[in-house]
Amino acid sequence: MTIRAAGLADADAIAQLHAHSWQTAYRGILKDEFLQGPLPENRRVLWRTRLSDTDRADQFVLVEEQGGTLRGFACAYLEADPEWGCLLDNLHVVPDLKGQGLGRQLMTAVAQRALRSNPQGRLHLWAYEQNLSARRFYERLGGVITLRHAELALDGTEVNAVRYCWSELSGLAVRGA
């Protein structure tokens, strides 16, 4: 298992995994027409754009790979919010590999990076309330819900989202070790 910083060469593989993860996790939450239609191209454009912008010091993208094959990734923004700290915007693992510790290792790597940036900082993320598998994962890692609200998803569906927060990053930074 290797976790490393992503580069532009990883954009298409990240986009493919991101779309596949959404197609699996968000079935029944988002519209099938969106998941099977424009989503893959939407993710391809997103990741090519994000990874082309090398001037963003606040953004980092980590990939987990084995034998040159991408198995998971995380994208975070340091100090994205003055109160809630670092935003973990994406955490995705190949659906068939869930439960093998890859997500935990990526969370640990994100927490370590955030902790180096701000030793007193926090980490937060948003998850769809109906995504029970992800929510159980975050709760096992000590995430605490701090807010629930309705938002408009990319497909136009109104969904409920919950914000998870970790106030003590040092504990999360060593969980996967």
N, C-alpha and C positions, 0 to 999 in steps of 0.2 A: 504494500500500500504506500503510495506516494502522494503527498499533498504539496502542491506548488502553486505559484501565482499563475493566473491565466494570461494568455496573450491573444492577439488578434487571430492567430492561427487556430485557436480553440473555439472561435465564435460559432461556427456551423455545428460542431459537436455539442456545444452547450445549448444552442437553440433547439437542436433535435431532442436532447434529453429534457429540456424545459417543456417543450410541447408534449412529449410523450407522458411526462409526469402529470401535467395538467389534464391530459385526456384520460388518465387513469384516476387521479384523485378528485377531479372536479366533475366527473360524470354524475348527473343528477343535480348538480349545483349550478353549473353554467349550461347554456344551450348546446345541444349536440351539433347543431349547424355551425356554431362558432368553433367548437373543439375540433371538428372534422374538416372545417372549411378554412377560414383565414388564419387560424391560430399558428400553424407552422411558419408561414411567411412573416407574420407579425413578430414572432420570437426571433426569426433570423435577422430581421431589420434591427430589432432592439439590441441584440448581442453584438452585431457588427458595429452599431453606433457606440454602444458602451465601451467596447474594447478598442475602438479606434481613438477614443478620447484619452490619450495618455497624460494629459495635463491635469486631470482630476486627482489631487492628492488625497481627497477624502474617500474616494471609492477604491475598494479592492475586491478582486474576484479570485477565489481559490478553486482549484479543481483537484479531485481525487482520481487517480488513475492506477491501473495495474496493467503491466505489459503494454503500455501505450494506449490502452482503452479507457476512455472517460467513464467513470462509474458514479460520479457525483460532483456537485459544485455548490458554492455559496458566494453570494454577492452582498457586501455590506458597505455602509456609508458611516464613516467615523463622525461622531458628534453631530449627527443629523438633526437632533432635537436638543435644545438647551436643557430640558428637564429629563428626558428619557434616554439621552445619549446615542450611542451607536445603533443604527437601524440595520437589522438583518433583513434585507429586502428579498432575498431568494435563498432557499436551501432545498436542493433536489437531489435525490438518489435514484438510480435505475430502479423502477418499481419491483422487479424480480429480486433485487439485492437488499431490499429493506429488511431490517432486523439483524444485520450482520455487523453493526457498529459503525458503518460509514457515516451516517448522519451525525452520530455522536462525535466522531473524530473531527468532522467539519465544524460542528458547533464549538468544540474545544479550540480549534485553530482560530476561529473568528474571535472567540472570547480572549484568547491570548493576544491577538493583534490589537483588539480594542483596549485591553489592559495596558499594553505597552504605550499606546497613544495617550491614555488617560487613566492612571492608576485608581482614581476615584470615580471612574465613569460607570455607566450603566449600559445595558443592551436591551433592545426591544424589537419586536416584530409584530406583524399583523397576520392573522390566520382567519380563514372563513369559519364561522361558527359551526357549519355543517361538516367541516373536514375533521371528523372525530379522530381519525388515525393520527393526523399531525398534532392535534391538540393533546392527545394522550402522550405523545412523544415529548412535547414541550413541557408538559406537567411533570413527567418523570425526571426531566432535567432541572426541575425547580422553578420553571417559569410561573409567574403569578399574573392572573388577569387583572388589568388595571382599568380597562374601558371596553364597552361594547357599543357599536354604532352601526347604522345602516349605511351602505355605500353603493354606488353604481359600479358594477363590474365591467370589464372590457366588452362583454357581449351585450350590454344594456340591461342586464338583470340586476335587480336590487337584491343585495345579499347582506347578511349580518356579518360583521367582522369583530374580532376580539383582539385587543392588544395584550401581548404577554411581555413581561418585563423581568429582568434579572438585575437586582440592585447590587448584588455582590458578585462581581465577575471572577474573583480569584477562585471561588468554589467551582464555577463552571469551567474555568480554564484548566483545571486539573482532573475533571470528571472522566475524560476519555483516556487519560494516561494510564 
